[in-house]
Amino acid sequence: MDRPDLVTTWIIFLRDEYVVRPDDRVIVDCGANIGTFALYAASLSGEPRVVAVEPYPATFRQLRDNVELNGLDGRVSCVAVALSASDGDVNMYAAPEVPSHARQVIRPSGPDTVSVPAVSLLSLFRKLGLETVDLLKMDIEGSEHSVLIHADRNTLGRVKRIALEYHPNHPKRPLFDHMASMGFVVQHDRVLGRDYGVAEFVRREHGFCVDASAQEL
């Protein structure tokens, strides 16, 4: 395990970056990387069903191996697709110096790219047969803007909570405004930089308490 993976493990297991509730039964981990959060969620009491979504081929193999090594392949399903605004193929940056957690979907193809299949959020839910998702964790290196903004009320209405790392490739405000229009409120927003942070969105009917300490940058 390299240093970025150790940092990720510390963030998830010790800093509680993403909150898993005891009554969460279906958890979808988009941007699962090598499986740190998926393993954390699956190890908690309540035995939730966890779906780990990771598009990059080499990282997906590590994810699948880690799930099997921990004896959780009966509770964690691994899916090798990227999330996008629509179904099709996308390119991911594949330069060897890029750590696994930072690989992004990019527009042009080239010698340092790899093509992977991509689906919309609705297509993912349909593929998995999911009508209700208790927790959608999403850390997809900037693609969250297009994925969520192109998701309609029917799609997002299936989700009770979203734990989102948002990235500064786009302003956060249009994304947050869209989530509000879809019936979500911000429960917590830990700002890490300009247009960069980790937020938890809760659908209104499931109750909320806005984190007054969150600040705009």
N, C-alpha and C positions, 0 to 999 in steps of 0.2 A: 504494500500500500504506500503510495507516494504522499508527499506533504499535503497537496490540495485535498486528497481523499481523507487524510487524518483531520484536517481542519473541518471538512464537511461532517465527519463523524462527530466531532466535538460539538459543532453547532446544533446538530439534530438530537443527539443523545443527552447532552449536558446543558445546552442553552435553551432547549425547548423552542426552537425556531418555529416549528409547526405543531400546533396543539391537536392531539388526538383525544376525543372524548370517549368515555367508557361505553356510550351507546352508539358509537359509530359502527355500522355494520358493513357498509360498502365504501371503500376508499380507493380512489383512482389517483395514481402517482404519475403525473405527466412530466417528463424530464427526469426519469428515475435514475439515470447515470448508472453507477455500479450497484445500486440497490440499497443504499444506506437508509433512506427514509422508509422504503418498503419493508425492510427487515425490522426496523424500529416499530412501525405500525403493526406488523403482523405478530410481533412478540408480546404485545400488550394484552391484557385480559379482555375477554369478550369475543375473542377469535373472529376479528373482522375478515371479510373477503377483501383482498388487496389486489389491484391490477397495476402492474408496473409497466409504464410505456416508455420505451427508449429506442430512438431510431438509428443511432450510429452503430454499424455492424460490430466493430471490435468491442465497444462498450456494452452492447447488448449481450455479447457472449460472456463478458465478465459478470453482468447482472444475473444471467441465468445460472452461471456457475456458483455465484455467491448464494443465491436462493437455495440451490440444491445442497451446497455444503452445510447450510444451516438447517437443513431438514424442513424447509418451509415451502417446498414446491407443491404441497397439497393445499396451501392457503394463499400463495402468491402466484398469480398468472402473469407471464411476461409477454408483452406485445411489441413487435418490432415495427413501429410506424412513427412518423413525425406528425405533429399537429400542424394544420395549416388552415387558411380561410376556406379552402375547397379541396376536393379529392384530386390526386394526381401524384406526380413525382416532383421532388425538390432536391436541391443540391446542398450538401453540408461541407463546411470547411474541414479539410482533412490533413492539413500540415502537421507533421509529427510533433512539432514543439508545442502544439496547443493541448492543454490538459483536457481530460475527458469532460469535465463539468462545464467547460467553456466553448464547446463546439456549437456552432450556429448554423441555421439555415441561411444561405446566401443566394443571390439571384443568378450570377453567371456561373457557368460550368468552366472547368479548367483543370490543369494538372494537379492542383491541390484540393480537388473536390471529389465527393462521392455522391452518387444519386441514390436516394432512398424513397420508398413509398410514403405518401402523406395522405391524411384524411382530415375532414372537418371534425369538430367536436361532436356534432350530431351523428355523423357516420361512425365515429368511435363508439358512442353510446349504443347505437343500433347493432354494431358488430358484436358488442359484448352483451347485448340483451339487457341493458340497464335502463330501467324506468326511474329509479331513485338512486342518487349518489349522496351519501352523508357528508363526505369530505372529498373535494377535488383539490389536490395539491398540484401547483403548476409552477415550474421553474424551467422555462424553455428558451432562455437566452434571447429575449426580445420578440419572439414570435407571439407572445401572449397578446400583444396589441391587436394584431389582425385576427387571431383565433377568436378572442372574446368579442371584439366589436362586430364580427360577422356572425356571431352566434345569436339566434333569435330567442324570443321569450319562451317558446316551446322547449328549446334545448336547455337554456339556463334554468328554466323552471323545474328541471329534474334534480337540480343541485341545491343542497341545503346550505353548505358552507364552502368557501373557496379560500385556500391559503396560497397566496400569490406573491412570488418575487417578480417585481416589475423592473424593467430596465430602461436606461435613458436614451435608447435609440428613437423613442417618440416621447412627447410630453405625457405626463401621467393624467392630466385633467380630462382629456376626451375619454380615456379609458374608464376613469372613475365615474364620469358623468353617465357613460353608457351603462355601467353596472347599476347605478342608481335608477336609471330608467327601466331596468330589467327587474327592479324590486329588491335590490340588495342595499344594505347599509354597511359602512365600514366599522367593524368592531375594534380593530387595532390597525395602526399604520406606523411601523417602525421605519422612519426615514433614515436612509444611509447616505444619501447624496441628492443632488438635484435630479428629480424625476427617477430616483432609484430607491428601492426599499422593499420591505416585506409587509404585506397587508393581509388582513383577514376580512372577508366579506361574508355576511350572514343574510339569508333571505328574511325579509321583514317578519313573516309569520312565525319564524323560529326565535324571535326575541334578539335584542342586541343591547350593548352598552358601549357607547362611543368612547374611545380612548382619548381623553382630553389632553394627554401629554404629547400626542402626535403633532408635529409641526411641519408646515410647508417650507420647502427650501426654494 
